[in-house]
Amino acid sequence: MSHDERTNPNAPVFESNPDASGIRIWDPIDKGSFVFHTPVPVSLERADTDTFPVPIDSAVRLRTNRLDVPERVDFNVWDSDGSISDLVNPCDGDWHSEQVAYLEIPTSPMKLYVHVDCPLSIRERNGGVHIDLGEERTIFIGSRSHSDSPVGTITVTDNVEDVMRAVSLLGSSLKTLDPERSFPTLRGHPPLIERGDEFSVPPNIVRPETEVRLVLPPERRYVYAATSLAYYLGANVVPGDSPRLETPNRRYSLDGTGGFDGFEAEVSRVFQHLFFLDCIIRDEGSYDIPVQEREAVEPLLDFDCSSLYERSLAEQVDTYLDVPFDVTEPHLPKWCLTTDLVPSEANVGALPFIADELSLVRCPTPTTHVQPAAEAPEIADFCRSIQTPSESGGSTPAVSPQPTTSKEHVWIGDGVPVGGNKATVDSYRRRVDHDSSERSTIRVQIVCNDTNMKDEGEVREQYSFRDTSRHEVDIAYDLTVEELRTVFAADVDYLHYIGHVNHSGIECADGVLDTRTLDAVNVESFLLNACRSYEQSATLVEKGCRVGVATLSDVSNDPATKIGCLLARGLGAGLSFWSALSIAQSETLSGDQYVVIGDGSLTLCQPFSRIKPMLFIETDSDGGYTIRIKPFYPPCDSAGSMFGSVWDDDMTQHLQSDWIGDFHLEAETLDEVFREESMPIKYDGDLYWSDDITTKDLR
C-alpha cells in the first residue's frame, strides 16, 4: 500500500519487501521499520482497521502459510475478547496453540498486530523466528505509530490564570483514566499551547472528569513545575494561596519543606509516587503483564490491587497518598527526563511537550555563567581553529544547571548548558509540524571542507544501519558556498560537516557561508564538527533543523574525529541524539564541549526491537561472562514502558530500568548476541561495537 493510498499521511506504510519475499512496514514519523519474510512473494491489499481490537492506523490483508522475523522477538498472544492469554519467548523453545486470535510484537518500532484466527506454532531458528500457520491462510497485519499528534491548539494570553486553564486541559488527550494510562501509548499527545490576544480553546478539547484539583499560587513557576502532574491526573488547576492536591475526600499539601524549592521537590516526589503505584496495579486490566517491581512492593501495601483497580482515579489517588514514600522510593526506576524550564511567557509553548514526555520540571533561578576554556596555546596546532569568543561571534553565555538523577536533562531558556542538551520551543513544535517523509530511505550527507581532515571522511564507514533500513550515505569534499547552501536546502536526514567555523560562518572552498543568510533549511539534523560552532548551529535550528550537535569551544582534531565517528555509530544503531552524544562524550576528555541543540530525542532510525541495549561485560573465572544491560529507550517509550531480557528465564519485565542484570552467558551464546545487532559494548573500561568483535577479542 503506497503512501498516497493511506487516509492518514502519518500512518505506517506497508510495502512489498524489495530485498526478499515478504512485507516491510515503515513508520514515517519515527523512521522505524519492521520486516516479515514469507516463503514466496505475497500480494498486499488494503484492509479495514476495525479488524483489530485495538486502535490501528493502517492494515493489510495477505495470504501465506508462514511469517518469518529476521531477528528474535517476543510475542503477546491475544484472545478474541481482547485480553492477553500468553507471553511467548521463542528462546524458551517451540510454542504451539490450537487457536490464536491475534499476535502482538511488543518490542517492534511501531505498534504491530497480526490477526491470524487459527492454530499456529512459533519457533526460534538461526537467530530469527518462524510463525507457522500450518497451511496457506488469509491473515491481517495492522500497525500504528507510537507517536500521536495533538488534537488542537489552546490560545493563551500572558495572564498566568489563562495558563492555568490551559494546563487543566492537557489531560483531555488521555485515552483512559484507568491505571493503564501509565503506558505511553495510552496517554495521547496533549493539545498545543500558543500565545495570543485572548484565551480560546477548540470545542473538542475537554478536560476529563477526574475530581482532582491542583490548587497553586498564581505564579508562572508554580504552574510550570506542576505541568506533568496536572496532565497525568487530568487535574483542574486553580489559583489559591497554598499549593495542594485535592480530591473529594482529602487535601494534600504540596508545600514540602517550604518555599518554592520545597514545592518543586514535593511535586516531583508525589508525581513519581502516584505514577509508580499505577504501574503496580495496571496489570489487573487487559494487559496482564506484571512487572518485577510489583513483586517487590505488593507485600508492603495495605490495599488489594485488584479491588483498587476498579475504583475511581480520585479514590486511587487517596489510597496511594496513604502509602508512605519510603515504601516506594527504594523501588522507583530512574526517571526518564528532567527539564529545567525558565518560567517565561515565551516558554509556555513547551508545556505540552514536557507533559507528553512526563518530564519532571524545575524552574531555575539565575545560574552561574561559565565560559568554556580554550585549548592551551601549545596544542593550538592540533585544533580545528583557535578563536577568542569575540572572534567566533559568540554571545550566548554558558550555564551550569544543577545536576539531576534523571537519565536525560534538558535546558529550555537563555544560555546553553555545558555538556548538556539545549532545547527550544520551536524545535519541539517541529515534532508535530513537520511533514512526514514520503520516502523510506534515510539520507546522510557528509561534507569535508578541509583537506587536512580527509581521514575523518572515513566516518562514512561508521554508519552501519540495520539491513532492514534503506539508507544512502554520500560524501562530498571542498564544497563552495553555493554548493553548501544547496545541501542545506536539500531533503537530508543528517548532515555531518567536517571543517572549520570562524567568526563569519562555515568555511568553504571559495569563502564563508553564514547560516544567517540561508533562505531555506530542509536538513533535519546535523553535526557541525568544528571549533566554536554553536552560534552557526543555533541559527540552523532557528531556521528549521530539528536538532544539531555543536561545540562551545576549540576542539582538538583527534577527539573531534572520535566524537564524529562515535556519533555515526550511535545514530546508525538507532540511538537518539541525546544517547549517542552521551556515549561519545564519555570517551573523550573534551566531550563536554559538545552540546545537543533542539529536540535531542530525535533518532535517525529505530532499532529493530525498539530498545537498544548497551552491554557491560566482565569475564568470569569459569570462562563465561557476566552481562549487565543498560537499555536506551526511544522517545516514544517515555515513563511507564517496560523492558525485559530474553535471558530472564521467567520473562520478567522491568519498568523503564536504568540497569538489568546480572546474566551469565557462555562464549558461544555471547557471540550469537554480538551477531544479532550492532550495539555498544563496554569491556575492561573500553568501548567496542558488537559487530566489530567476538569473545576472542575480550581475552
Secondary structure, 3 states (H helix, E strand, C coil): CCHHHCCCCCCCEEEECCCCCEEEEEECCCCEEEEEECCCCCCCEECCHHHCCCCCCEEEEEEEEEEEECCCCCEEEECCCCCEEEEECHHHCCEEEEEEEEEECCCCCCEEEEEEEEEEEEEEECCEEEEEEEEEEEEEEEEECCCCCCCCEEEECCCHHHHHHHHHCHHHHCCCCCHHHHCHHHCCCCCEEEECCCCECCCCCCCCCCCCEEEECCCHHHHHHCHHHHHHHCCEEEECCCCEEEECCEEEECCCCCHHHHHHHHHHHHHHHHHHHHHHHHHHCCCCCCEHHHHHHHHHCCCCHHHHHCCCHHHHHHHHHCCCHHHHHHHCCCCCEEEEECCCHHHHHHHHHHHHCCCEEECCCCCCEECCCCCCHHHHHHECCCCCCCCCCCCCCEECCCCCCCCEEEEECCCEECCCEECCHHHHHHHHHCCCCCCCEEEEEEEECCHHHHHHHHHHHHCCCCCCCEEEEEEEECCCHHHHHHHHHCCCCEEEEECCEECCEEEECCEEECHHHCCCCCCCEEEEECCCCHHHHHHHHHHCCCEEEEECCCCEHHHHHHHHHHHHHHHHCCCEHHHHHHHHHCCCCCHHHEEEEECCCCECCCCCCCCEEEEEEEECCCCCEEEEEEEECCCCCCCCCEECCCCCCCCCEEECCCCEEEEEECHHHHHHHHHHCCCEEEECCEEEEHHHCCHHHHC
